[in-house]
Amino acid sequence: MKLYLNKKENKRDPNLMVPIIFDDIFKKVFGSEENADITAYLVSLLLKIPYEKVNGNIVFKSTKQDNYRVTDKLAKKDIVFIVNIDEPLKLNLEMNRTFRLSKSIIDRNVYYESNLFGSGLRIENEYKDLKMTIQYNFNLDFVDRVEEVLIDEYLFRNERGNILTEKTKIVHINILKMRELWYNGKYKTFTGISPDLFALASLLVENEKKEFQKIVDEVPIKTNIKEKIERIVSDMNFDDELIEKYYDLDEEREKMLRATFEEIYEAKLQKDLQEKLQEESQKIQEKFQEKFKVESKELQKKFQNESKELQKKFQDETKELQKNLQKEKEKTIFTMYKNGLSVDLIAKYTNISIKNINEIIKRNKEDN
């Protein structure tokens, strides 16, 4: 996967695209009447209920809030709708595109959920008629960085764990971590989460066209939904205003984006190596089985030797990959330093000690 590029670089590279995580595309894909079947697919994964039960039972609502209290920009939720199933649910989907969730963003989303929970109750109704309300936050970070739960649910409860009400819930989903797990194959260990949701999370973040298409092809959903998602993303990526809006990033934010995408870049390379190893191993096994009847002992010995060589080759390639990756990281750090970023800030954004940063800078100065 290529690193996240700015507006100017993106226009030079036809292989990149504006990903779904950006507001306009996110709302078009999951928040419009004409694409309610896509929203139904997402909801079926989140609520773990059949798609057929959700499809056709979604009613989108206004995302506006009380403008006398907050500014127009902050008064708009991303997506709000009601799901009319056994018990009607009000759902709010929020895309948080920051790589470090600030307290103000979390507070804002709690305000959104509180506002949504209390809205829509008519005078003649009683409080028992309040609908169950769930807010789903799609994040690029963990809210709880200690436990690091992929899908983290929050309820109103006291210190002893007693739940005050189950009618309102806030759920935080780290889609960037889910994407990493999708690429390294470790998503299979999460038995309580649908593999489709991992694939969809990867789809939201992906900014490389080839990888985007590969994920779309792998997700086992209805053909018409796949085609809709592809068409929406493709059409909106031809919108020059959208590219101007979302790729005109300031230098500091771009550096943070690059550092974050480097983490998942490494995971993808590891997955590619594992796939290559599996493919080579399969070829050797087929060859072994074909000759086994004639030269059983000799072939077994040959297979063992080839396996050792293949393992050594894999280890060598892995070491070389890690070496190259380290060089790229050091190059990026040195570039940040040459561009005037202080050692303290570089250490902050890269989670590398100041001592190691200084050693990297010293080595690069000597090489140059």
RODO-2510 file (C-alpha; in nm, 4 decimals, decimal comma):
residues 368
     n   res          X          Y          Z
     1     m     0,0000     0,0000     0,0000
     2     k     0,1270     0,3458    -0,0851
     3     l     0,1563     0,6120     0,1783
     4     y    -0,1151     0,8715     0,2094
     5     l    -0,0432     1,1533    -0,0391
     6     n    -0,1403     1,5169    -0,0443
     7     k    -0,3582     1,6834    -0,3087
     8     k    -0,0771     1,7638    -0,5518
     9     e     0,0781     1,4175    -0,5308
    10     n    -0,2599     1,2459    -0,5569
    11     k    -0,3354     1,4163    -0,8892
    12     r    -0,0070     1,2842    -1,0239
    13     d    -0,0851     0,9278    -0,9194
    14     p    -0,3848     0,7685    -1,0976
    15     n    -0,3630     0,4648    -0,8695
    16     l    -0,4846     0,6559    -0,5621
    17     m    -0,8324     0,7686    -0,4585
    18     v    -1,0165     0,9624    -0,1884
    19     p    -1,1286     0,6880     0,0551
    20     i    -1,4786     0,6357     0,1931
    21     i    -1,3801     0,7667     0,5379
    22     f    -1,4084     1,1244     0,4079
    23     d    -1,7422     1,2844     0,4934
    24     d    -1,8985     1,3387     0,1514
    25     i    -1,8360     0,9830     0,0303
    26     f    -1,9214     0,8260     0,3684
    27     k    -2,2584     1,0040     0,3763
    28     k    -2,3310     0,9215     0,0126
    29     v    -2,2563     0,5508     0,0595
    30     f    -2,4270     0,4946     0,3946
    31     g    -2,6575     0,7931     0,4476
    32     s    -2,8848     0,8348     0,1464
    33     e    -3,2271     0,6940     0,0582
    34     e    -3,1157     0,5621    -0,2829
    35     n    -2,8408     0,3572    -0,1135
    36     a    -3,0421     0,2314     0,1845
    37     d    -2,9602    -0,1276     0,0896
    38     i    -2,5887    -0,0553     0,1522
    39     t    -2,6779     0,0910     0,4917
    40     a    -2,8874    -0,2197     0,5629
    41     y    -2,5836    -0,4378     0,4898
    42     l    -2,3705    -0,2419     0,7388
    43     v    -2,6461    -0,2466     1,0032
    44     s    -2,6909    -0,6228     0,9657
    45     l    -2,3200    -0,6667     1,0456
    46     l    -2,3258    -0,4265     1,3409
    47     l    -2,6434    -0,5663     1,4991
    48     k    -2,5694    -0,9273     1,3952
    49     i    -2,9096    -0,9794     1,2376
    50     p    -3,0041    -1,1037     0,8868
    51     y    -2,9713    -0,8526     0,6036
    52     e    -3,3215    -0,9411     0,4799
    53     k    -3,4669    -0,8323     0,8135
    54     v    -3,3094    -0,4857     0,7861
    55     n    -3,3359    -0,4127     0,4147
    56     g    -3,6424    -0,2034     0,3337
    57     n    -3,6915    -0,1042     0,6988
    58     i    -3,4592     0,1975     0,7223
    59     v    -3,5939     0,5537     0,7450
    60     f    -3,3344     0,8345     0,7275
    61     k    -3,3771     1,1392     0,9489
    62     s    -3,2469     1,4958     0,9522
    63     t    -2,8978     1,5311     1,0986
    64     k    -2,9527     1,8885     1,2206
    65     q    -2,9429     1,9712     1,5916
    66     d    -3,0146     2,2760     1,8054
    67     n    -2,8279     2,5591     1,6278
    68     y    -2,8899     2,7966     1,9152
    69     r    -2,6440     2,5982     2,1215
    70     v    -2,3670     2,5088     1,8824
    71     t    -2,2325     2,6254     1,5474
    72     d    -2,3791     2,5000     1,2184
    73     k    -2,0768     2,2790     1,1586
    74     l    -2,0977     2,1093     1,4975
    75     a    -2,4766     2,0869     1,4839
    76     k    -2,4787     1,8257     1,2079
    77     k    -2,4451     1,4594     1,2862
    78     d    -2,3063     1,2479     1,0031
    79     i    -2,5890     0,9966     0,9486
    80     v    -2,9121     0,9361     1,1439
    81     f    -3,1852     0,6802     1,0688
    82     i    -3,4464     0,4555     1,2270
    83     v    -3,4440     0,0788     1,1789
    84     n    -3,7986    -0,0577     1,2038
    85     i    -3,7438    -0,4144     1,3188
    86     d    -3,9005    -0,5935     1,6207
    87     e    -3,8346    -0,2854     1,8330
    88     p    -3,7586     0,0371     1,6403
    89     l    -3,4008     0,1580     1,6842
    90     k    -3,2510     0,5017     1,6262
    91     l    -2,8959     0,4783     1,4920
    92     n    -2,6337     0,7473     1,4459
    93     l    -2,3199     0,6767     1,2388
    94     e    -2,0222     0,9063     1,3006
    95     m    -1,6908     0,9035     1,1122
    96     n    -1,4052     1,0432     1,3234
    97     r    -1,1080     1,0999     1,0901
    98     t    -0,8531     1,2096     1,3500
    99     f    -0,5664     0,9783     1,4407
   100     r    -0,5819     1,0745     1,8056
   101     l    -0,9314     1,1009     1,9565
   102     s    -0,9416     1,4191     2,1630
   103     k    -1,1667     1,4706     2,4633
   104     s    -1,3617     1,7349     2,2709
   105     i    -1,4510     1,4857     1,9951
   106     i    -1,5640     1,2267     2,2492
   107     d    -1,7657     1,4912     2,4362
   108     r    -1,9217     1,6078     2,1089
   109     n    -2,0356     1,2577     2,0231
   110     v    -2,1797     1,2054     2,3729
   111     y    -2,3741     1,5282     2,3169
   112     y    -2,4976     1,3979     1,9809
   113     e    -2,6156     1,0735     2,1409
   114     s    -2,7892     1,2525     2,4295
   115     n    -2,9611     1,4885     2,1876
   116     l    -3,0745     1,2013     1,9651
   117     f    -3,1968     0,9916     2,2578
   118     g    -3,4275     1,2689     2,3796
   119     s    -3,5525     1,3791     2,0386
   120     g    -3,8753     1,2698     1,8723
   121     l    -4,0806     1,2044     2,1872
   122     r    -4,4244     1,3532     2,1266
   123     i    -4,6217     1,5309     2,3998
   124     e    -4,8830     1,2555     2,4181
   125     n    -4,6184     0,9847     2,4615
   126     e    -4,4628     0,8656     2,7852
   127     y    -4,0930     0,8304     2,8583
   128     k    -4,1274     0,4540     2,8324
   129     d    -4,1872     0,5165     2,4600
   130     l    -3,8305     0,6418     2,4111
   131     k    -3,6642     0,4418     2,1347
   132     m    -3,3429     0,2477     2,1860
   133     t    -3,0636     0,4722     2,0506
   134     i    -2,7164     0,3571     1,9440
   135     q    -2,4326     0,5714     1,8152
   136     y    -2,1622     0,3938     1,6136
   137     n    -1,8307     0,5793     1,5913
   138     f    -1,5884     0,4692     1,3191
   139     n    -1,2456     0,5709     1,4468
   140     l    -0,8807     0,5540     1,3478
   141     d    -0,7773     0,5138     1,7115
   142     f    -0,8820     0,3463     2,0374
   143     v    -1,0783     0,5411     2,2976
   144     d    -0,9415     0,3091     2,5650
   145     r    -0,5741     0,2692     2,4749
   146     v    -0,5134     0,0319     2,7658
   147     e    -0,7655    -0,2419     2,6866
   148     e    -0,7715    -0,1666     2,3094
   149     v    -1,1081    -0,3286     2,2374
   150     l    -1,1924    -0,3304     1,8643
   151     i    -1,5664    -0,2750     1,9139
   152     d    -1,5967    -0,0931     2,2458
   153     e    -1,9487    -0,0429     2,3905
   154     y    -2,0290     0,2275     2,6469
   155     l    -2,3422     0,2420     2,8674
   156     f    -2,4555     0,4626     3,1546
   157     r    -2,3510     0,2721     3,4681
   158     n    -2,2173     0,3392     3,8173
   159     e    -1,8782     0,2450     3,9621
   160     r    -2,0153    -0,0934     4,0766
   161     g    -2,1176    -0,1812     3,7216
   162     n    -2,4935    -0,1420     3,7660
   163     i    -2,6492    -0,0238     3,4380
   164     l    -2,8715     0,2835     3,4690
   165     t    -3,0427     0,2382     3,1309
   166     e    -2,9946     0,0108     2,8322
   167     k    -3,1846     0,2381     2,5948
   168     t    -2,8828     0,4450     2,4973
   169     k    -2,5421     0,3156     2,3921
   170     i    -2,2250     0,4538     2,2329
   171     v    -2,0042     0,2145     2,0371
   172     h    -1,6490     0,2959     1,9247
   173     i    -1,4996     0,0874     1,6408
   174     n    -1,1314     0,1130     1,5474
   175     i    -1,1512     0,0549     1,1709
   176     l    -0,7799     0,1224     1,1197
   177     k    -0,6858    -0,1613     1,3558
   178     m    -0,9476    -0,3847     1,1918
   179     r    -0,7846    -0,3114     0,8560
   180     e    -0,4452    -0,4144     0,9935
   181     l    -0,5935    -0,7416     1,1238
   182     w    -0,7603    -0,8035     0,7872
   183     y    -0,4284    -0,7741     0,6050
   184     n    -0,2236    -0,9898     0,8435
   185     g    -0,4983    -1,2532     0,8636
   186     k    -0,5376    -1,2317     1,2425
   187     y    -0,9018    -1,1232     1,2073
   188     k    -0,9870    -1,4967     1,2020
   189     t    -0,9155    -1,5161     1,5769
   190     f    -1,2037    -1,2751     1,6507
   191     t    -1,4897    -1,5255     1,6409
   192     g    -1,7480    -1,2761     1,7707
   193     i    -1,6997    -1,0333     1,4798
   194     s    -1,8058    -1,1085     1,1231
   195     p    -1,5154    -1,1321     0,8738
   196     d    -1,7329    -0,9146     0,6468
   197     l    -1,7048    -0,6315     0,8991
   198     f    -1,3242    -0,6524     0,8913
   199     a    -1,3359    -0,6399     0,5113
   200     l    -1,5762    -0,3449     0,5169
   201     a    -1,3534    -0,1578     0,7645
   202     s    -1,0617    -0,2108     0,5252
   203     l    -1,2774    -0,0809     0,2422
   204     l    -1,3526     0,2408     0,4348
   205     v    -0,9845     0,3229     0,4860
   206     e    -0,8368     0,2011     0,1552
   207     n    -0,6973     0,4780    -0,0685
   208     e    -0,5304     0,2606    -0,3339
   209     k    -0,7604     0,1701    -0,6246
   210     k    -0,6172    -0,1764    -0,6886
   211     e    -0,6451    -0,2810    -0,3236
   212     f    -0,9938    -0,1273    -0,3011
   213     q    -1,1100    -0,3413    -0,5931
   214     k    -0,9485    -0,6514    -0,4436
   215     i    -1,1364    -0,6057    -0,1156
   216     v    -1,4651    -0,5406    -0,2975
   217     d    -1,4199    -0,8665    -0,4882
   218     e    -1,3504    -1,0618    -0,1671
   219     v    -1,6512    -0,9364     0,0347
   220     p    -1,9366    -1,1911    -0,0029
   221     i    -2,2256    -0,9473    -0,0511
   222     k    -2,4920    -0,9028    -0,3174
   223     t    -2,3634    -0,7975    -0,6585
   224     n    -2,5875    -0,4902    -0,6788
   225     i    -2,4505    -0,3571    -0,3485
   226     k    -2,0911    -0,4101    -0,4626
   227     e    -2,1635    -0,2300    -0,7882
   228     k    -2,3270     0,0606    -0,6055
   229     i    -2,0306     0,1093    -0,3722
   230     e    -1,7854     0,0950    -0,6631
   231     r    -1,9908     0,3400    -0,8702
   232     i    -2,0346     0,5928    -0,5887
   233     v    -1,6646     0,5933    -0,4976
   234     s    -1,5598     0,6103    -0,8632
   235     d    -1,8004     0,8937    -0,9521
   236     m    -1,7108     1,1025    -0,6492
   237     n    -1,3385     1,0624    -0,7175
   238     f    -1,3937     1,2425    -1,0468
   239     d    -1,5221     1,5432    -0,8513
   240     d    -1,2422     1,8034    -0,8568
   241     e    -1,4039     2,0015    -0,5746
   242     l    -1,4020     1,6958    -0,3491
   243     i    -1,0323     1,6331    -0,4189
   244     e    -0,9563     2,0009    -0,3519
   245     k    -1,1516     1,9803    -0,0265
   246     y    -0,9958     1,6684     0,1177
   247     y    -0,6398     1,6583    -0,0140
   248     d    -0,5422     2,0152     0,0688
   249     l    -0,3819     1,9095     0,3988
   250     d    -0,1431     2,1119     0,6091
   251     e     0,2107     1,9780     0,6388
   252     e     0,1859     1,8695     1,0014
   253     r    -0,1299     1,6662     0,9514
   254     e     0,0145     1,5018     0,6418
   255     k     0,3131     1,3780     0,8438
   256     m     0,0803     1,2208     1,0988
   257     l    -0,1143     1,0502     0,8201
   258     r     0,2044     0,9129     0,6672
   259     a     0,3250     0,7741     1,0018
   260     t    -0,0067     0,5987     1,0632
   261     f    -0,0328     0,4390     0,7217
   262     e     0,3228     0,3093     0,7545
   263     e     0,1992     0,0784     1,0318
   264     i    -0,0577    -0,0933     0,8098
   265     y     0,1831    -0,0864     0,5141
   266     e     0,4138    -0,3194     0,7062
   267     a     0,1228    -0,5527     0,7925
   268     k     0,0287    -0,5814     0,4243
   269     l     0,3847    -0,6671     0,3215
   270     q     0,3940    -0,9423     0,5816
   271     k     0,0662    -1,0827     0,4489
   272     d     0,2025    -1,0797     0,0921
   273     l     0,5089    -1,2768     0,2053
   274     q     0,2902    -1,5293     0,3875
   275     e     0,0749    -1,5786     0,0779
   276     k     0,3856    -1,6285    -0,1340
   277     l     0,5194    -1,8859     0,1124
   278     q     0,1873    -2,0731     0,1131
   279     e     0,1785    -2,0759    -0,2668
   280     e     0,5327    -2,2128    -0,2922
   281     s     0,4628    -2,4732    -0,0234
   282     q     0,1522    -2,5889    -0,2107
   283     k     0,3526    -2,6382    -0,5310
   284     i     0,6137    -2,8432    -0,3485
   285     q     0,3476    -3,0605    -0,1840
   286     e     0,1810    -3,1329    -0,5202
   287     k     0,5141    -3,2261    -0,6698
   288     f     0,5890    -3,4525    -0,3753
   289     q     0,2543    -3,6336    -0,3969
   290     e     0,3016    -3,7024    -0,7700
   291     k     0,6372    -3,8753    -0,7239
   292     f     0,5710    -4,0368    -0,3885
   293     k     0,4707    -4,3800    -0,5317
   294     v     0,8082    -4,4342    -0,7034
   295     e     1,0679    -4,2730    -0,4813
   296     s     0,9065    -4,2323    -0,1432
   297     k     1,2120    -4,2036     0,0817
   298     e     1,4152    -3,9981    -0,1644
   299     l     1,1314    -3,7559    -0,2245
   300     q     1,0697    -3,7139     0,1457
   301     k     1,4314    -3,6158     0,1920
   302     k     1,4172    -3,3805    -0,1043
   303     f     1,1001    -3,2221     0,0235
   304     q     1,2572    -3,1618     0,3635
   305     n     1,5585    -2,9971     0,2005
   306     e     1,3411    -2,7796    -0,0199
   307     s     1,1279    -2,6815     0,2795
   308     k     1,4391    -2,5801     0,4726
   309     e     1,5636    -2,3782     0,1775
   310     l     1,2241    -2,2173     0,1370
   311     q     1,2111    -2,1353     0,5053
   312     k     1,5595    -1,9849     0,4878
   313     k     1,4566    -1,7876     0,1785
   314     f     1,1497    -1,6603     0,3593
   315     q     1,3573    -1,5624     0,6627
   316     d     1,6105    -1,3842     0,4409
   317     e     1,3344    -1,1971     0,2569
   318     t     1,1724    -1,1036     0,5873
   319     k     1,5024    -0,9707     0,7231
   320     e     1,5606    -0,7745     0,4024
   321     l     1,2068    -0,6357     0,4186
   322     q     1,2521    -0,5289     0,7796
   323     k     1,5868    -0,3741     0,6926
   324     n     1,4369    -0,1769     0,4021
   325     l     1,1409    -0,0727     0,6140
   326     q     1,3752     0,0530     0,8843
   327     k     1,5711     0,2501     0,6227
   328     e     1,2483     0,4087     0,4977
   329     k     1,1466     0,5017     0,8501
   330     e     1,4874     0,6541     0,9177
   331     k     1,4711     0,8401     0,5870
   332     t     1,1299     0,9808     0,6803
   333     i     1,2573     1,0889     1,0243
   334     f     1,5626     1,2574     0,8688
   335     t     1,3405     1,4353     0,6150
   336     m     1,1198     1,5616     0,8989
   337     y     1,4349     1,6880     1,0729
   338     k     1,5629     1,8623     0,7583
   339     n     1,2226     2,0277     0,7163
   340     g     1,2646     2,1943     1,0519
   341     l     1,0700     1,9666     1,2827
   342     s     1,2264     1,9492     1,6275
   343     v     1,3638     1,6260     1,7723
   344     d     1,1028     1,6410     2,0506
   345     l     0,8134     1,6602     1,8022
   346     i     0,9594     1,3846     1,5863
   347     a     0,9839     1,1622     1,8942
   348     k     0,6251     1,2459     1,9861
   349     y     0,4784     1,1577     1,6459
   350     t     0,6894     0,8441     1,5874
   351     n     0,6984     0,7003     1,9448
   352     i     1,0761     0,6665     1,9128
   353     s     1,3049     0,7846     2,1943
   354     i     1,4926     1,1118     2,1563
   355     k     1,8198     0,9190     2,1931
   356     n     1,7359     0,6937     1,8970
   357     i     1,6116     0,9917     1,6932
   358     n     1,9472     1,1675     1,7435
   359     e     2,1347     0,8505     1,6416
   360     i     1,9266     0,8221     1,3248
   361     i     1,9904     1,1872     1,2366
   362     k     2,3635     1,1437     1,3001
   363     r     2,3814     0,8340     1,0752
   364     n     2,1949     1,0047     0,7918
   365     k     2,4162     1,3144     0,8155
   366     e     2,7242     1,0921     0,7834
   367     d     2,5749     0,9039     0,4864
   368     n     2,4912     1,2298     0,3125
***
